[in-house]
Amino acid sequence: MKVDDLHTNILNHLTKVISLTESEQQEFTSILEDIRISKKNFLIEPGDLVNSEYYVVSGCLKAYYLDETGDKHIIQFAVEDWWISDFEAFFNKVPAKLYVETIEDSVLLAINREALEILYTRIPKFERFFRIKTTNAFVSLRTRILSTLQKSGKERYLEFCETYPKIEQRVPNYHIANYLGLKPESLSRIRKEVL
């Protein structure tokens, strides 16, 4: 995929929220770093300093943490047109707690925090874009927490299918079960009921 094609994707993503002049587009794309990472590799590991957030051009990733007993807890998937990072580490400038790992070969665009801060000052509409994205992510996270507390496994699975359409062909069942807080056999039973 050529660099211009990568930039087309993210510019289309931005212009759903803000309008940009040609020079603003060029200034924005000049701070992007193209990252290609093969399947089953780590973008971020616990202890890393996280200076970038990542836009997914193609591929699929998961963000998770390991608890003290070594159990994995998947908190996010990211596919095309989504953002991923260890956001606590990114925003608070603390070491990462999460693993961010590729499920498929992935092409990403990285935005460095310092370059982004300069961009906010120079072109304030970018601050608006990222504020809206952060607000939407916060609302989605809260919805997910409430869903886990209030809804059945079947209801959570149906919500998952709406949030991540067509991801089931790309992500192993046991990852989806983990994300939903279900045992793989429970998810298999739910899927049989639904299909």
Salt bridges, closest charged atoms under 4 A:
GLU24 OE1 - LYS125 NZ 2.93
GLU27 OE2 - ARG122 NE 2.43
ASP34 OD2 - ARG36 NH2 3.16
ASP67 OD2 - HIS73 NE2 2.85
GLU80 OE1 - ARG170 NH1 2.85
ASP81 OD1 - HIS13 ND1 2.86
ASP81 OD2 - LYS16 NZ 3.10
GLU88 OE2 - LYS97 NZ 3.26
GLU101 OE1 - LYS62 NZ 3.82
GLU104 OE1 - ARG170 NH2 2.76
GLU114 OE2 - ARG113 NE 3.75
GLU159 OE2 - LYS151 NZ 2.37
GLU168 OE2 - ARG191 NE 2.80
